[in-house]
Amino acid sequence: MSSNSSAPLLEVEGLKKHYDVKGGLFKPDATVKAMDGVSFKLERGKTLAVVGESGCGKSTLARVLTMIETPTDGALRFDGEDILSLGKDAAKVLRQKIQIIFQNPYGSLNPRKKVGSILEEPLIINTDISKEDRKQKSLAILQKVGLRPEHYDRYPHMFSGGQRQRIAIARSLMLDPKVVVADEPVSALDVSVQAQVLNLMMDLQQDMGLSYVFISHDLSVVEHIADDVMVMYLGKAVEYGRSEDVFSNPQHPYTQALLSSTPRLNPEHRREKIKLEGELPSPLNPPSGCAFHARCRFARDQCHKEQPQLLDAKSGKVACFAVEQAWSFD
């Protein structure tokens, strides 16, 4: 696979994932548009955070990026290569370069296997290195994530939640990936442990040149780790830009509401609370026009009828007719 250092490491255009759902007795079949046209670029050594409420399509994006599921439509390029046009052998090589850390460290590790076996499994499947080399690599990675050599022969139930997530992180690094997709990697951990794991991930990023797609609903965590932020709502990106721009000057009403609910210790940084009315619409029956219009304080007739596109604004990109009319675009 050729490498072009000037190009984005990962480039996504119009990525979609739709699921056909049986309607049952007297009900028609339906299509769930879990992800409906997402586009972004991930630069080398950077972190893109994907945020939004549960059901917005964040985890679907994670599964598609790691080839656990095949997208319905769109383009997915890694290191300049079109992933979706590659054959099986090339796709297997690609899976080694994009790895995933799952949300729950209690469920993502096989309780019947020792840590050494868990770490070495990707090497057994994807490489032909010797047993001794596999062990040495496992021990080296354990040390990198802050665990000791004696942990190699222990079972997952003998570790705390934070230690288990360190093991999960170690497993994701065994094949020397370039991109790690972290799907809510600290949400199942105690607050006191979250910062330790986040700092570990940032240290590993610097040491190993990793790029992260960091999926989270916790904006206080995202602000700590992200270079860029993409806000998703009902399968679509509604705002996308540099982290400092999104946090200092959120433009989409949904982003503003999310940030207003984020706890702030410094009174100067607190925002006026914006309460969203109503529930997140069902992806089985999304509203016409802008999916957010039923909960938006700036909604107008146009929002009920037309779907806004993600367009360049003064800082970043935003999909909102109210913002489009209020700001001059480049």
Protein Blocks (a to p, Z undefined) as FASTA:
>chain_A
ZZdfkbcfbdcehiacdddddebjhiacddddfbgoiacdddehiacddeddehilmmmm
mmmmnomaccfbdcddeehiafklpcfklmmmmmmmpccddfblmlmpcfkbcfklmmmm
mmmmmmccdfklmmmmmmmmmmmnopafklmmpcfklpcfklmmmmmmmmmmmnopabdc
dehkllmpcfklmmmmmmmmmmmmmmnopacddddfbfklmmmmpmbdcddeehiafbdc
dfklmmmmcfblklmmmmmmpccfblklpccddddedjdddfklccehjfklmmpckbcf
klmmpccdddddfeocdddfklmmmpccZZ
